[in-house]
Amino acid sequence: MAESVELPSRLAILPFKNKVLLPGAIIRIRCTSPTSVKLVEQELWQREEKGLIGILPVRDAAEIKAVGPTVSEGTDSANQNTRVQGGSSDSHKLDTKRQNDVVHWHNRGVAARPLHLSRGVEKPSGRVTYTVVLEGLCRFSVQELSTRGIYHTARITSLEMTKTELEQVEQDPDFIMLSRQFKATAMELISVLELKQKTGGRTKVLLDNVPVHKLADIFVASFEISFEEQLSMLDSVDPKVRLSKATELVDRHLQSIRVAEKITQKVEGQLSKSQKEFLLRQQMRAIKEELGDNDDDEDDLAALERKMQSARMPQNIWKHAHRELRRLKKMQPQQPGYNSSRVYLELLADLPWETASEEIELDLRAAQKRLDSDHYGLVKVKQRIIEYLAVRKLKPDARGPVLCFVGPPGVGKTSLASSIAAALGRKFVRISLGGVKDEADIRGHRRTYVGSMPGRLIDGLKRVAVCNPVMLLDEVDKTGSDIRGDPASALLEVLDPEQNKSFNDHYLNVPFDLSKVIFVATANRLQPIPPPLRDRMEVIELPGYTPEEKLHIAMQHLIPRVLDQHGLSSEFLQIPEAMVKLVIHRYTREAGVRNLERNLAALARAAAVRVLEQEQVVPLNKGMQGLTTPLVENRLADSTEVEMEVIPMGVNSRDITNTFRIASPLVVDETMLEKVLGPPRFDGSEAAERVATPGVSVGLVWTSFGGEVQFVEATAMVGKGELHLTGQLGDVIKESAQIALTWVRARATDLRLAAEEGFNLLEGRDVHIHFPAGAVPKDGPSAGVTLVTALVSLFSQQRVRSDTAMTGEMTLRGLVLPVGGVKDKILAAHRYGIKRVILPERNLKDLVEVPSSVLANLEILLAKRVEDVLEHAFDGGCPWRQHSKL
């Protein structure tokens, strides 16, 4: 500890953010910001005689009101946690996250000298850092703040007293009294710490040898106090004021230690009370055993043990469970881990380790009949299921495939999985994965966490109580990933037959055999499923239904189900086949049948209201009694027939409902359709109306809801030759539009869109291409031929045929490349009433999957080049055979 320090007139300044270094305190800092590194390198590292630097506190902009000068410069934010005990300090690190914040400098600081200096290089960035151990020496006041390169310097004046002034202060009676009071409080604190931590020898030496006014700074620097209190201590230049504040802080620290000791003693007393209760409970248990009384907890644990013994666990798992049970028996119900251990053991006892459902004798004809009765169409899917059943019959222990049904909503993916379970005679469990982002939903939470639970797979097996169910992983394409993990990656182990023999749930912490489970997954799209997970599944695509298939499904399945759900029968409501066709064509355009079922349900609700509003007359049967009440007499006076049948007790309400009769069933007609469902939403003239002007073409696109018809509109206007695209388009479709425009401009003379070679089609005008339904995102390359057709129609002023739709990717040289989703697109064209479809020539093989009834109503036109597309898209062939009107 230096007695007196001679300060230079100017010091380099190292800012400390929200922290104060007091004289006598020792601190270690790590300099990483360019400002602090430059300061240490020039002022300390490169000098043989290490000089002094100034430590100046700075405030946060949010906390400052108006203190000291303000400089808009980068600072080294100091997040310091300093404790000085016997001349040592914890690590101090400078952060540089807020380089451009306003710095609010305090007007007083402390001069510090380096005790140790080391240099380091971070890998792999190569950034130079310095670690410096500093000792605070004396206070100074800032007279002028300036910059030297990228760090600051200040002109300062020392605030330390001279030797003569200090001797005068030490003779002051008030100072003597404050010194005695501070030493007494400090000695009391040291004694308490000595008893608690077995330390304090070096602190007593300081108390005896260091001047009192310096001891005040040393003690206060070792306490956790607020930044404002640290600044107040730094500003206390007068030794008497400094001693008074230090005594208050030391006394406060001493009181907090005594309060903590009281709390500790109280807790220890409670532990002693718990031990006493444990002994008393042990004695009570022994007394009950002598008297023959059974304890409820003992009964529960004995029942749990019997349940675990009957669970037929594997030997290694039984050892683990038995060890956990012995540990549970030694615990008291009041202990924290008792309930969690008990719940864990109950789960182990409830899981179906060896319990399996007995499979029925496989009859392929019966299974085929069951599938046909539950699902219409879907020949390819049902054939794959029958093949699997045949393999199971020949080899019962064969590993089952992981089937993944991919298709738009409402085509029967979930019900197909249920039919597989029914055909096998197994139990069925559905696990929804839509929106799951936490890996713990698959693998479970570790038991160390509060509120931990097993994953959804283990929980589903516990619910069905068999180890070989058919498990449906629904919406597997809608899982997400974040900081909590990736559920799709966790499914890799579940769906791998080589790994799921020993599936490890984090909550169970023991392996569980999932190899007997038949997994079936469903998805609307394949693209979001990660390739490794997709590789573990056999993908079976379920396209949309044709109108004929929808009609059959409605007549055989939907209408009977809707009538039953609304308490009706064919005696109340009849929906003719012609009306179902109108609902399909005018009110629904979807791949599945969900909207169709909703519309049929709306008709059933209207019929239910109609039935209850009609006057219901019950025939006179035996047991009928006449009513002679004023109400009845009044109604009889109005020539109204009122009769009541005495219904015996115990008659079912459904039987009462069945006694209602109406004169004739309600038959749905077009008038009722428009009254209940509103005006038709779709008609066959939409395409003709929208393609009535040049510049519009009809394309076919694929979405997660099946195929759709997409119109493309193009128009020209006065401008600078720019291309504008709207309709919420992705990057791929924007590039397709640019390729289409480039091809048309390059072939303008051949297409007779330009009078002479070198004529610029876009000179003096812009082209705007719009994809309607702007709220729906669109992307993909299959709109290339549609864009070319729309542009050629615009420049030639020739209308595209309204009964023709097209799809195909184009190249810059005019080749038409194949696309995906051909079956869905053709079904969409059929739904919209399109008569002609232009496809890439290399998609000819995909027509095998299209139903023959659909192909019979469509003319399929194949194109190898863009010229072939234009030849088919316009009346009279390609516009190059005609003179352009532009």
Steps between C-alpha positions, in 0.01 A plus 500: 500500500673818387500782752505784247464506124620769263255522211588632154298787358340278231390136511360254248140423595346149511121527550320267745130459421274508809790403727752687716858412590585640847852574630659191654282255303657249262319389188573283196359607163504341152522755221345387170362818338720689252498810724619327816749279313657806337520681834667210683735433209627859474491609865606178674620217275745692280657692788783358707395697806135439550323825571159582641159505334178662612185300576195716442141378567240543226120473522235340284307748287172368646614557860670840466321825569778756452840422646836607358596557138344294222698355209342315205773239465543125532563372853602174655201385698627362829293226652703463817446281801778595739566360847819603674611263773861506606617677182330276239215560259270307268519515120387815328402494134441791263216467253457697178138439406399865513777673308294796386319587823542845660760487781423694820832547678526555874716798594709308754705183464785296647856472377608134473829324444547160332614214722491236226460516121460214251425487128290239316362421152150359444458213254400478222433876464856601594375789714752632758384527863667616822446392858600766754505491882455856628534655847310819582730770643337838549211720390523768235271758340459539123570851374495434125414189295653446155583214263831347398440282197203280585523523881458788743740698715425757770670790667463429871569637848559283804240500780728341762591698815851606573684352794452817704123512428465133590679548834262784583199286422630212713509736801133590450286351786217419259738307276639309799150404613403388147823299470429312824141432397609374156770274644260353755239424234763363262649278775154365581444420132839327477419292807168387352666410171778318683248277677301441182772462235811424713676799342587855595866485610626718218215745548599548867854582390362769268287637782807544718747634242306700239381857566133526584403727211641243256337208682162656430550468124639146529204369703235667288659363180439146624122547541221454242352851496318706239673716242365816660648400838835428334496845335411659834798327660726613215382862540573494877830688495465610864633213723232562762218469246668193354528330842138578582372343177733201533384436859139501384573254218705266721224499763239425233706209371539371855123511559430311175740223609324472838157477331630225271634312807159520668331360187757217485445412866125497444534266200726268698240494774236399250726219373539379854121506532470289181744247641295485817182441295677223309589318823146538631356366175733202515381428855136545392554257213645241740204545737251453215677184391467363854131592509435355155395832345611548139628838384350645181841594360625151561197358320557729205867410474422133529238530227748691285758226548248231404406703194863533400551124540205430270621748234742239357788742467831384349753387759730800474208743527354309795831539687492874438134528608554286812794716604283809459223335703736422788609862497135612507424281804775672696359845425231686689192627310594855603837486328529696172588209272240257633215586262720517190654158576158350558358640176804365317453150640129506419587582140744209485227273636238629254708464184426197280846339501375163375123552475388477138159493337409171343484536125204352320548235235595693191243463222604699194151493351345627821768769526441605139127513566557709811721747314251526213215566741694772683666666200393545141770509234864523620580176318877540521494571873270210583709265286810595702317427826384159372859421398618578852227279651601215268862525616384503864302181442800321349750636754330623821822642647585704189597861558227731390573791266449859607229623266467874441176615339551832322208692357274803537261533795181296499610207281491241779858468626412466869206266440725276288729448800196412712391248237846337510464453876151353458618262227783376723288486814737735680434803717539842344666806652537841336777744586471849353834661416365822350677800651733290718833681541643338813706183472375406848154439351654196328771393744350630824646730767776395734377424851726769647261768368193616688183379328685245288298245306556226243488567127187462291598158370538345846186677620305361201619146573393542862151605385444205263667254746647280223849496352390434138242765404466682172641844583407794278750787490266767369621816319865394502580780253396772745763451768731793569838549662643760735740522793316214673602252229371347179212248536554376143853391593368319806260308274796353310562254783130425537445409135821304448435124550865448589492755781150504646556164671656698783329839483624713789248743642671761719235468769508119511879489478471131407469351148155417365433274200301677225572243231155340539319829432369563147565867423288690250575866424292760321605825333360759263834572334831317462724806471506599873594145607881472544660261247640258766153462651339465157748224418369290790140505372323349202315791344155429354334798334125545530379740228165672501171336407328539163142634495374148430688366803367784714145420387541135595657591838219744574221255415655198676677656799449871561120530475424204735756632749366856487141382546600288799695787659194727475244248622337466159432218257398464137137533614570862594755615242589377154787646295476386137812413308450793265503743794822346635659559158394865515655535847824346372527719189354828625590515871821300546827496311736299717712188484329336798140483618496708818325802351256267331415346837458846655253600228304178546494566874356847433217338303440255787478784753247681285296178475513454879353846550231426239402172671461656842303796366238278336193392692557144623199279545547170678259219404252386763618174658397291797542679829394836351315733736310812408598833644241731652695811581411858410799515265383196310143619491608833355707327230209264421285803459739611226441168317847373592554134575693441823574152630747368756635149534588378849861382467607231748793567733842387379443564131817621327499859377614377155185285487294809580675692223431219256126539565512842328371479148448756231263477209784461244881512515678824418661468156783742427466697177686793340285754680586353837869482405513873429295580810719298736843515336464837332564582135744268316864577575635357175373467148640372173524842338775638726784401269322636191429834670854548626666405170271723298776761447852450360781464752333237722585129510397206716763301691495197727682501834545261790438596864485314829123489451527333159503639150368847418433711191711817494426790265788717376425856389733723301457857383714772341520871579714803427830471683875439480511136392475348850333177615266518802391183685229481767308228681731405793745307280810305596843534344461199267179623341648850459791348310253304284328827409831658401591195288160511328534871416854451373392214274209700356722802432763281334238332276295813437574503124431127458171540688420804281474717809757741353507641146877481460802337658636683803166662593468537880160383622539689829611831353293776661285263707504275807353153540309406816430132576260416783405170663151542656427388858779726622466388863616147410880448467603353163825350381635234266617466140185337353346834397760561228286401199200684649703822525623470138145445377372805690779722360453380140125557539566853627741602224302334219158608637375143444284338769600167652245218478289504818460121506877441509727485807872428502797420722869455435842646569680671213865563426660806346530308170129415492499140622208385717617300802289256708335603827352324803147458633358416159213291634387768744522768232293299252238434767488874573450576129219244492334663802512843335343374180816534289484289182860516372823465703849569362770289667874454446569205274715332767201494739319251279593217738316674789165467324485134607400613851213718376157331512372397160167673564685832527716443192188416300370855557830677427718553194864461603741696278873428528765764437873463450577865428335830583390531135290184551334663803414812301369288213249331734413805714359732230209460261641440155847412630796712595472880443809501278272396217316831534611859483543676830267790574763687698 
